[in-house]
């Protein structure tokens, strides 16, 4: 294939712009905020799970407390009724009086036991509420950090995207001035060689594979017409000659 030396030089410009686009894409993928957001999001998920567990415990304690308080109230009401019956003098049978007095004592003990249960549940509920409050604050704090990191990431991505768009536009203009057959060959090689399809020959060294040409290869390059499109014998990339090729 033949192409004017100037067109081959412009191919190096296209390659430089493609490399810049690859660098910008890599930088976009490698923004430190990505890892920061991932780590914070993981922490946030764990904290939210703990918060749900604490809220569930608090809710369970609330229901348990309500039930225990209802039990206490029922026993208290029954004890009041029994005491009223005892005080009314309506019961005259000694045996019935003894049974009623025994029941009042039993109810008093039962009420005390249930009140102890209420206190124990209240303590557990208070502890759960404190845990809920603590976790709520921690979730809010981590969420703020996630939002901040996300905003920083988005700003950085916007800047990189704007630069990439400008580079892509410039690339389109430069590539449009390179002969179509040369661009087609370049794109094919670039796809096979990790994004580098053309390399400068600098001081007898291919800047694509960084291997210096041997004397035979140098002589072949020297004798080749200026418009010949050369390929590196080692990496097979398009080898572009310049005034700094050392020939």
C-alpha positions as CSV (number, residue, x, y, z in Angstrom):
1,X,0.0,0.0,0.0
2,X,1.1,3.5,-0.8
3,X,0.2,6.8,1.0
4,X,1.8,10.2,0.9
5,X,4.2,10.8,3.8
6,X,2.0,13.6,5.1
7,X,-0.9,11.3,5.2
8,X,1.2,8.8,7.2
9,X,2.2,11.5,9.6
10,X,-1.5,12.4,10.1
11,X,-2.1,8.8,10.9
12,X,0.2,9.2,13.9
13,X,-2.0,12.2,14.9
14,X,-5.0,9.9,14.7
15,X,-3.2,7.3,16.8
16,X,-2.3,9.9,19.4
17,X,-5.9,11.0,19.7
18,X,-7.0,7.3,20.0
19,X,-4.5,6.8,22.8
20,X,-5.9,9.9,24.5
21,X,-9.4,8.6,24.2
22,X,-8.4,5.3,25.7
23,X,-6.6,7.1,28.5
24,X,-9.7,9.1,29.2
25,X,-11.9,6.0,29.2
26,X,-9.5,4.3,31.6
27,X,-9.4,7.3,33.8
28,X,-13.2,7.4,33.9
29,X,-13.4,3.7,34.8
30,X,-10.7,4.1,37.4
31,X,-11.9,7.2,39.3
32,X,-11.2,6.7,43.0
33,X,-14.8,7.7,43.7
34,X,-16.0,4.4,42.2
35,X,-14.2,2.4,44.9
36,X,-15.2,4.9,47.6
37,X,-18.9,4.7,46.6
38,X,-18.8,0.9,46.5
39,X,-17.2,0.7,49.9
40,X,-19.6,3.2,51.4
41,X,-22.6,1.6,49.8
42,X,-21.6,-1.8,51.3
43,X,-21.4,-0.1,54.7
44,X,-24.7,1.6,54.2
45,X,-26.4,-1.7,53.2
46,X,-25.1,-3.4,56.4
47,X,-26.2,-0.5,58.6
48,X,-29.6,-0.4,57.0
49,X,-30.0,-4.2,57.7
50,X,-28.9,-3.6,61.3
51,X,-31.4,-0.7,61.6
52,X,-34.3,-2.8,60.3
53,X,-33.4,-5.5,62.9
54,X,-33.3,-2.9,65.7
55,X,-36.6,-1.4,64.5
56,X,-38.1,-4.9,64.4
57,X,-36.9,-5.6,68.0
58,X,-38.2,-2.3,69.2
59,X,-41.6,-3.0,67.6
60,X,-41.7,-6.5,69.1
61,X,-40.9,-5.0,72.5
62,X,-43.6,-2.4,72.1
63,X,-46.2,-5.2,71.4
64,X,-44.8,-7.3,74.3
65,X,-45.0,-4.3,76.6
66,X,-48.6,-3.5,75.7
67,X,-49.6,-7.2,76.2
68,X,-47.8,-7.3,79.6
69,X,-49.5,-4.0,80.7
70,X,-52.9,-5.4,79.7
71,X,-52.2,-8.5,81.8
72,X,-51.3,-6.3,84.8
73,X,-54.5,-4.2,84.3
74,X,-56.7,-7.3,84.1
75,X,-55.2,-8.8,87.3
76,X,-55.5,-5.4,89.1
77,X,-59.1,-5.0,88.1
78,X,-59.9,-8.5,89.4
79,X,-58.1,-7.8,92.6
80,X,-60.2,-4.6,93.0
81,X,-63.4,-6.5,92.5
82,X,-62.4,-9.2,95.0
83,X,-61.5,-6.5,97.6
84,X,-64.8,-4.8,97.0
85,X,-66.6,-8.0,97.6
86,X,-64.6,-8.7,100.7
87,X,-65.3,-5.2,102.0
88,X,-69.0,-5.2,101.2
89,X,-69.7,-7.9,103.9
90,X,-71.9,-9.8,101.5
91,X,-69.9,-12.9,101.9
92,X,-70.5,-14.5,105.3
93,X,-69.3,-18.0,104.8
94,X,-65.9,-18.4,106.5
95,X,-64.7,-20.8,103.8
96,X,-65.7,-18.4,101.1
97,X,-64.0,-15.5,102.9
98,X,-60.9,-17.6,103.3
99,X,-60.9,-18.5,99.6
100,X,-61.5,-14.8,98.6
101,X,-58.6,-13.6,100.8
102,X,-56.3,-16.3,99.5
103,X,-57.2,-15.2,95.9
104,X,-56.5,-11.6,96.7
105,X,-53.1,-12.5,98.0
106,X,-52.4,-14.6,94.9
107,X,-53.6,-11.8,92.6
108,X,-51.3,-9.4,94.4
109,X,-48.3,-11.7,93.9
110,X,-49.3,-12.2,90.2
111,X,-49.6,-8.5,89.7
112,X,-46.1,-8.0,91.2
113,X,-44.7,-10.6,88.9
114,X,-46.4,-9.1,85.8
115,X,-45.2,-5.6,86.8
116,X,-41.6,-7.0,86.9
117,X,-42.2,-8.4,83.4
118,X,-43.3,-4.9,82.2
119,X,-40.2,-3.3,83.7
120,X,-38.0,-5.9,82.0
121,X,-39.7,-5.4,78.6
122,X,-39.5,-1.6,79.0
123,X,-35.8,-1.8,79.6
124,X,-35.3,-3.9,76.5
125,X,-37.5,-1.6,74.5
126,X,-35.5,1.5,75.7
127,X,-32.2,-0.3,74.7
128,X,-33.7,-1.1,71.3
129,X,-34.8,2.5,70.8
130,X,-31.4,3.8,71.7
131,X,-30.0,1.3,69.1
132,X,-32.4,2.6,66.5
133,X,-31.5,6.2,67.2
134,X,-27.8,5.4,66.9
135,X,-28.1,3.4,63.7
136,X,-30.4,6.1,62.2
137,X,-27.7,8.7,62.8
138,X,-25.0,6.4,61.3
139,X,-27.1,5.6,58.2
140,X,-27.7,9.3,57.7
141,X,-24.0,10.1,58.1
142,X,-22.9,7.4,55.6
143,X,-25.6,8.4,53.2
144,X,-24.3,11.9,53.2
145,X,-20.8,10.5,52.4
146,X,-22.3,8.5,49.5
147,X,-24.1,11.5,48.2
148,X,-20.9,13.6,48.4
149,X,-18.8,10.9,46.7
150,X,-21.4,10.4,44.0
151,X,-21.5,14.2,43.3
152,X,-17.7,14.3,43.0
153,X,-17.7,11.3,40.7
154,X,-20.4,12.8,38.5
155,X,-18.5,16.1,38.2
156,X,-15.3,14.2,37.3
157,X,-17.1,12.1,34.8
158,X,-18.7,15.2,33.2
159,X,-15.3,16.8,32.8
160,X,-13.8,13.6,31.3
161,X,-16.8,13.2,29.0
162,X,-16.5,16.8,27.8
163,X,-12.8,16.3,27.1
164,X,-13.4,13.0,25.4
165,X,-16.1,14.6,23.2
166,X,-13.6,17.3,22.1
167,X,-10.9,14.8,21.4
168,X,-13.4,12.6,19.5
169,X,-14.4,15.5,17.3
170,X,-10.8,16.4,16.6
171,X,-10.1,12.7,15.8
172,X,-13.0,12.7,13.4
173,X,-11.6,15.7,11.5
174,X,-8.0,14.4,11.4
175,X,-9.1,10.9,10.4
176,X,-11.3,12.4,7.6
177,X,-8.1,13.8,6.0
178,X,-6.4,10.4,5.9
179,X,-7.0,8.1,2.8
180,X,-9.8,5.6,3.5
181,X,-7.7,2.5,2.6
182,X,-5.0,3.6,5.0
183,X,-7.5,4.2,7.8
184,X,-9.1,0.8,7.1
185,X,-5.7,-0.9,7.5
186,X,-5.0,1.2,10.6
187,X,-8.3,0.3,12.3
188,X,-7.8,-3.4,11.5
189,X,-4.3,-3.5,13.0
190,X,-5.4,-1.3,16.0
191,X,-8.1,-3.9,16.8
192,X,-5.5,-6.7,16.7
193,X,-2.8,-4.9,18.6
194,X,-4.4,-3.5,21.7
195,X,-5.4,-0.2,20.4
196,X,-2.2,0.8,18.6
197,X,-2.2,0.4,14.9
198,X,0.5,2.9,13.9
199,X,3.8,3.7,15.5
200,X,6.6,6.1,14.8
201,X,10.0,4.9,13.8
202,X,12.3,6.9,16.2
203,X,16.0,6.5,16.3
204,X,15.7,3.1,14.5
205,X,13.3,1.9,17.1
206,X,9.6,1.0,16.6
207,X,7.6,2.9,19.2
208,X,4.9,0.3,19.0
209,X,6.9,-2.7,20.3
210,X,10.0,-0.7,21.4
211,X,12.3,-3.0,19.5
212,X,15.2,-1.6,17.6
213,X,15.5,-2.5,13.9
214,X,18.5,-4.6,12.9
215,X,20.8,-3.4,10.1
216,X,19.0,-5.4,7.4
217,X,15.6,-3.9,8.4
218,X,17.1,-0.4,8.5
219,X,18.5,-0.8,5.0
220,X,15.1,-2.1,3.8
221,X,13.4,1.0,5.3
222,X,16.0,3.3,3.8
223,X,15.5,1.9,0.3
224,X,11.7,1.9,0.5
225,X,10.0,4.7,-1.4
226,X,8.7,7.6,0.7
227,X,5.1,6.8,0.0
228,X,5.4,3.1,0.9
229,X,3.4,2.1,3.9
230,X,5.8,0.1,6.0
231,X,5.0,-2.5,8.7
232,X,7.2,-3.3,11.7
233,X,8.6,-6.8,11.2
234,X,8.1,-7.6,14.9
235,X,4.7,-6.2,15.8
236,X,3.3,-5.7,12.3
237,X,2.1,-2.2,13.1
238,X,2.2,0.5,10.5
239,X,5.7,2.0,10.8
240,X,5.7,5.7,10.1
241,X,9.0,7.4,9.1
242,X,9.8,10.9,10.3
243,X,12.8,13.2,10.3
244,X,13.8,11.6,13.7
245,X,13.8,8.0,12.4
246,X,17.6,7.9,12.5
247,X,17.9,6.6,8.9
